Amino acid sequence: MVTNDLKKDDLVQLANGWMARIADNRKGNTRLCTVYGFHTEMGSVYSHDIIQLVDEVAGTRTWITHTEKQKAVKAWSDNLFNSLQP
């Protein structure tokens, strides 16, 4: 499954282990999500940080694949934030 197939109210797992609920039906490099982390907050999440779809009824998980553009954004982001480290 690709991130563009995710729909509003889908529960997903993020790369850092936190859970999030999709809050839009858009496609692209960012999605609006309610993130359940240290605090519950709503905001934009990079699509490449979404790694699994959680089926709450069946209790199964489906791995997410990313588009080439989303992989390019991840490489850009990794390069940017890794360059800021001392």
HELIX and SHEET records of a PDB file:
HELIX    1   1 THR A    3  ASP A    5  5                                   3    
HELIX    2   2 SER A   47  ASP A   49  5                                   3    
HELIX    3   3 GLU A   68  SER A   83  1                                  16    
SHEET    1   A 6 THR A  40  TYR A  46  0                                        
SHEET    2   A 6 THR A  30  TYR A  36 -1                                        
SHEET    3   A 6 MET A  19  ILE A  22 -1                                        
SHEET    4   A 6 LEU A  11  LEU A  14 -1                                        
SHEET    5   A 6 ILE A  50  ASP A  55 -1                                        
SHEET    6   A 6 THR A  60  TRP A  63 -1                                        
END                                                                             
